[in-house]
Amino acid sequence: MTEEKKKSKERPAAKSADKKKPAAAEDKQAREAGAAVKQGPAPETRGDVPAIRPGDELKVFYRVIEAGKERIQTYEGTVIAIKNSGISKTITVRKNSFGIAVERIFPLNSKLVQKIEVKKHTKVRRAKLFYLRKLKGKASRLKELR
């Protein structure tokens, strides 16, 4: 009886060791596949987008289609967030319009975004500038980089 108990105790340990080996091999293959995907940019990404950082003041030319007519609308504001995820990269731009703060999210690789101009670069120490939502007036100003 004691020998059978010893054998039954040894088997689960051997099985769990066998299970760990393929998982490690799968992780290695996944890392290699991920590295292969990340090497080159996707063919659908745009090349005319300037280098944008949080805190930059932008002028975004966005194509608006209303009632079958098409026009270009400009949107000027500060970049408060950037979501970097390849082709679905987006920027959140905040502007103050007649005393009311307005935020808008623009997909950078969209065909509706006609052009982006960087008006000025500012000095910030955060990746997301959500603290600007609480500030008003002169307190919400950012220092320009020289």
WORA-V737041 format. One record per helix or strand of 3 or more residues. SS is the DSSP state (H for helix, E for strand). FROM is the first residue (numbers start at 1). LEN is the number of residues. Records with the same first field share a line. If there is no record, write none. Layout:
# WORA-V737041
SS->FROM-LEN, FROM-LEN
This chain:
# WORA-V737041
H->2-37, 86-3, 130-4, 137-4
E->57-10, 69-15, 90-8, 100-8, 113-8
